[in-house]
Structure formats: structure tokens, C-alpha cells
Amino acid sequence: MAPQWTGEYTRNRGEPNLSKGLARYMEKYWFGGIPVDWEGVCIQNGCVSSMEGLVHLLSNPGDTVIVPGPCYSVFVVDWWVRCQTRLEAAHTSVETNFEPTLESLEDAYNRAVAGGSRVKAIALIQPNNPTGRMLSKRCLEMCLKWAYEKGIHIISDEIYAISIFEGNQMISMAGIWHELLDQKKDDAHMMHFLKNYCHITGGLAKDFGLSGFRIGICYTYNEEVRAAFSRIFGYLL
């Protein structure tokens, strides 16, 4: 017999047992053993809805999200149709192993501001589509600290988290994020940033080939973002 909840409306950010199961998967296979708070696992109708919903919450029309390029080109459409949020590329190259540098981030930021836009977030996609690049710990630390200094959100889209060749390792932003949560407990300003401005997205479509299941994840400690996924995104499920 099917569980009782299958014939009922569940909470809009995900049925609790599913969120708990995904939290266990994330902790063991994706976050490298870092504990995952299942209450922060917000489930939406695929990773596109998770990312687009998050951008919708964090920005206003005309604002900008910086993304290291080359990147998944459909983000331009995903973030513009409803959110009217701009994408500004931080250029990378073979010489930098397709990792953004502090200079490329500053250049993208300054271009957006010069165009009359407010930068609200930086979004990292790793492993990257289309380059396949997995960011180094040094690069992740640099991006996170740069976002903190700019007072903007940082999103790590890790939809390909375990789709890697044997012998390689994808370092989730969760590792650096939680290292800082442990190290900066006496720094109220940094703790506010870590608890409210850091978010990870992903899903099951790529790693498990389950695109038809429409399981997208946004993991966050931000209570307002959690509440928003519960209250205003039910129609995306």
C-alpha cells in the first residue's frame, strides 16, 4: 500500500521523508560527510526551478548575477523571462584552468555597475557545463570571500556533483562554507553572511539520469529563503 502522504498535499518545499532521504545522500556522496540539515533541503520542480526561484528571490528586475564563463547559456533566458535578471560573465581561459580570478570577478562587477545594474550574486557552476572544470579549493575560498567583501550572495550549482571520472574529486562549496562556520563563530558579521548569503543547488537529473522525476534542490540556512520556497513556489512543483 502506498504511504498516506502520496494522496495528500505535502509541504511546498518538499515532502519531509524525501527531504530527509536527500539530506542523507548529500551528506554521504556529495558533501563529503558534512552534516546536512534536512530542513534546509528545499525541493522544487527540477534544478532549473530551484536556481530560477533562488535568483527570483535574491534579485529585482535589472539586477545582475555574475557567472564565470563559458557557462550554461540557457541561464540567460532562465533568469530573464520572469526575473528580468541579467547575467554578466567573468571571463576565464585555458591559462587560468577555466577558473575565475579576482581580476576577472572585479572586471565583471565593474561592467555591471557601469551599465547601471546592481550585482546581487555570484553563481558558480561546478563541475562546469560546458568545460567540465571542477574548481579548486583555493578558487572556491577566493570566490566566497570576494562575495562576502562585496556583500552579495554566492550560489554554487552542483548539479553534476558525482558525475565525474574515477580518480577525480569534486570539492563542494559545502566544505569551505562549513569550515568557515566552525572557524568564524566569534565573527558576527561573517556568521550572518554564512547563514544567509550562501546557497547550493543541485538535483537528480544528471547524476542519476532521472530528469523525468523533476527533483531539484536548493540547500540554504537562510530562513527567509526557506519560507519563500514553502509559501510562494508551490505552483512550480
C-alpha positions as CSV (number, residue, x, y, z in Angstrom):
1,M,0.0,0.0,0.0
2,A,1.3,3.5,-0.9
3,P,2.2,5.8,2.0
4,Q,-0.6,8.0,3.2
5,W,1.2,11.2,2.1
6,T,1.0,10.2,-1.6
7,G,-2.7,11.0,-1.5
8,E,-2.3,14.3,0.3
9,Y,-0.8,17.8,-0.3
10,T,2.6,18.0,1.3
11,R,4.7,21.0,2.3
12,N,5.6,23.1,-0.7
13,R,9.3,22.8,-0.3
14,G,9.3,19.0,-0.3
15,E,7.8,16.0,1.5
16,P,9.7,15.6,4.7
17,N,10.7,12.0,4.1
18,L,12.1,12.9,0.7
19,S,14.0,15.8,2.1
20,K,15.5,13.6,4.8
21,G,16.5,11.0,2.2
22,L,18.1,13.6,0.0
23,A,19.9,15.0,3.0
24,R,21.5,11.6,3.7
25,Y,22.5,11.3,0.1
26,M,24.0,14.8,0.0
27,E,25.9,14.2,3.2
28,K,27.4,10.8,2.2
29,Y,28.1,11.2,-1.5
30,W,28.0,14.9,-2.4
31,F,29.2,17.0,0.7
32,G,31.9,14.6,1.7
33,G,30.5,13.7,5.2
34,I,29.5,17.2,6.2
35,P,26.2,17.1,8.1
36,V,23.1,18.3,6.2
37,D,20.1,19.9,7.9
38,W,17.2,18.3,6.1
39,E,15.0,21.4,6.9
40,G,17.2,23.3,4.6
41,V,16.7,20.9,1.6
42,C,14.2,22.8,-0.4
43,I,12.8,20.7,-3.3
44,Q,11.5,22.2,-6.5
45,N,10.4,21.0,-10.0
46,G,13.9,20.4,-11.2
47,C,17.2,22.2,-10.7
48,V,16.1,24.9,-13.2
49,S,13.2,25.8,-11.0
50,S,15.5,25.8,-7.9
51,M,18.0,28.1,-9.4
52,E,15.5,30.4,-11.1
53,G,13.4,30.5,-7.9
54,L,16.5,31.5,-5.9
55,V,17.5,34.2,-8.4
56,H,13.9,35.5,-8.3
57,L,14.1,35.8,-4.5
58,L,17.5,37.4,-4.4
59,S,17.2,40.0,-7.2
60,N,15.0,42.7,-8.6
61,P,14.4,43.4,-12.3
62,G,17.6,44.8,-13.8
63,D,19.9,43.3,-11.2
64,T,22.9,41.2,-12.2
65,V,24.3,37.7,-11.3
66,I,27.9,37.2,-12.2
67,V,28.8,33.8,-13.6
68,P,32.3,32.6,-14.6
69,G,32.2,31.9,-18.4
70,P,31.9,29.9,-20.5
71,C,28.8,28.8,-18.8
72,Y,25.4,27.1,-19.5
73,S,23.9,29.6,-22.0
74,V,20.3,29.0,-21.1
75,F,20.8,30.7,-17.8
76,V,20.4,34.0,-19.8
77,V,16.9,33.0,-20.7
78,D,16.0,31.2,-17.4
79,W,16.8,34.3,-15.3
80,W,15.4,36.9,-17.7
81,V,11.9,35.7,-18.7
82,R,10.4,36.1,-15.2
83,C,13.1,37.6,-13.0
84,Q,14.5,40.1,-15.6
85,T,17.9,39.5,-14.0
86,R,21.0,40.0,-16.1
87,L,23.9,37.6,-16.4
88,E,27.4,39.1,-16.5
89,A,30.3,36.7,-17.4
90,A,33.5,36.7,-15.5
91,H,35.9,35.6,-18.3
92,T,38.1,32.6,-17.8
93,S,40.7,30.9,-20.1
94,V,42.8,27.8,-20.6
95,E,45.6,29.8,-18.9
96,T,43.6,30.0,-15.7
97,N,42.3,26.4,-16.0
98,F,38.9,27.9,-16.6
99,E,38.8,29.3,-13.0
100,P,37.8,32.9,-12.4
101,T,40.4,35.2,-11.0
102,L,40.0,38.1,-8.6
103,E,40.6,40.4,-11.5
104,S,38.0,38.8,-13.8
105,L,35.4,39.0,-11.0
106,E,36.2,42.6,-10.4
107,D,36.0,43.3,-14.1
108,A,32.6,41.7,-14.4
109,Y,31.3,43.5,-11.3
110,N,32.5,46.9,-12.6
111,R,31.0,46.3,-16.0
112,A,27.6,45.6,-14.4
113,V,27.8,48.6,-12.2
114,A,28.9,50.8,-15.1
115,G,25.8,49.6,-17.0
116,G,23.5,50.8,-14.2
117,S,22.9,47.4,-12.6
118,R,23.2,46.2,-9.0
119,V,25.2,43.0,-8.6
120,K,23.2,40.7,-6.3
121,A,25.1,37.4,-6.5
122,I,27.9,35.3,-8.0
123,A,26.8,31.8,-9.3
124,L,29.4,29.1,-9.7
125,I,28.6,26.0,-11.8
126,Q,30.8,23.0,-11.0
127,P,31.6,20.6,-12.4
128,N,31.2,23.2,-15.1
129,N,29.0,23.0,-18.2
130,P,30.5,23.1,-20.8
131,T,34.1,22.9,-19.8
132,G,33.8,20.1,-17.2
133,R,36.1,22.1,-14.9
134,M,36.0,21.4,-11.1
135,L,37.0,24.4,-9.1
136,S,40.0,24.2,-6.7
137,K,39.6,24.8,-3.0
138,R,41.7,27.9,-3.4
139,C,39.3,29.3,-6.1
140,L,36.2,28.4,-4.0
141,E,37.7,30.2,-1.0
142,M,38.6,33.2,-3.1
143,C,35.0,33.4,-4.6
144,L,33.3,33.0,-1.2
145,K,35.5,35.7,0.5
146,W,35.0,38.0,-2.5
147,A,31.2,37.7,-2.2
148,Y,31.5,38.4,1.5
149,E,33.5,41.6,0.8
150,K,31.0,42.7,-1.8
151,G,28.0,41.9,0.4
152,I,26.4,39.7,-2.3
153,H,25.1,36.2,-2.3
154,I,27.1,33.2,-3.6
155,I,25.4,30.2,-5.3
156,S,27.1,27.0,-6.1
157,D,25.2,25.0,-8.7
158,E,26.5,21.4,-8.3
159,I,24.0,19.5,-10.5
160,Y,26.9,17.3,-11.8
161,A,28.3,16.7,-8.3
162,I,29.1,13.0,-8.6
163,S,29.2,12.7,-12.4
164,I,33.0,12.6,-12.5
165,F,35.6,10.2,-13.8
166,E,37.3,7.8,-11.4
167,G,40.3,9.4,-9.7
168,N,38.9,12.9,-9.8
169,Q,37.3,14.8,-6.9
170,M,34.7,17.5,-6.9
171,I,35.1,19.8,-3.9
172,S,31.7,21.1,-2.9
173,M,31.4,24.6,-1.7
174,A,29.8,23.0,1.4
175,G,33.3,22.1,2.6
176,I,34.7,25.7,2.6
177,W,31.3,27.0,3.8
178,H,31.3,24.8,6.9
179,E,35.0,25.2,7.7
180,L,34.3,29.0,8.0
181,L,31.2,28.3,10.1
182,D,33.4,26.5,12.5
183,Q,36.3,29.0,12.4
184,K,34.4,32.3,12.5
185,K,31.9,31.7,15.3
186,D,33.2,34.9,17.1
187,D,32.8,37.0,13.9
188,A,29.1,38.0,13.9
189,H,29.3,39.8,10.5
190,M,30.8,36.7,8.8
191,M,28.4,34.4,10.5
192,H,25.5,36.4,9.3
193,F,26.9,36.1,5.7
194,L,27.5,32.4,6.0
195,K,24.0,31.7,7.4
196,N,22.1,34.0,4.9
197,Y,24.2,34.6,1.8
198,C,25.4,31.1,0.8
199,H,23.3,28.6,-1.2
200,I,23.9,25.3,-3.0
201,T,21.7,24.0,-5.8
202,G,21.6,20.5,-7.5
203,G,19.3,17.7,-8.3
204,L,18.9,14.1,-9.6
205,A,18.6,14.7,-13.3
206,K,22.3,14.4,-14.2
207,D,23.9,12.2,-11.6
208,F,21.1,9.6,-11.7
209,G,19.6,10.2,-15.2
210,L,16.2,10.9,-13.5
211,S,15.3,14.1,-15.4
212,G,11.6,12.9,-15.6
213,F,11.4,12.8,-11.8
214,R,11.8,16.7,-11.6
215,I,13.8,16.7,-8.3
216,G,15.7,20.0,-7.9
217,I,17.4,21.0,-4.7
218,C,18.2,24.4,-3.1
219,Y,20.2,24.0,0.1
220,T,20.3,27.0,2.4
221,Y,20.4,28.1,6.0
222,N,18.5,31.3,5.2
223,E,15.2,31.1,7.0
224,E,13.5,33.7,4.7
225,V,14.5,31.7,1.6
226,R,13.3,28.5,3.2
227,A,10.0,30.2,4.0
228,A,9.7,31.6,0.5
229,F,10.2,28.2,-1.1
230,S,7.3,27.0,1.1
231,R,4.9,29.8,0.6
232,I,5.2,31.2,-2.9
233,F,6.7,28.4,-5.1
234,G,4.1,25.7,-4.7
235,Y,2.9,26.3,-8.2
236,L,6.4,25.3,-9.6
237,L,6.1,21.8,-8.2
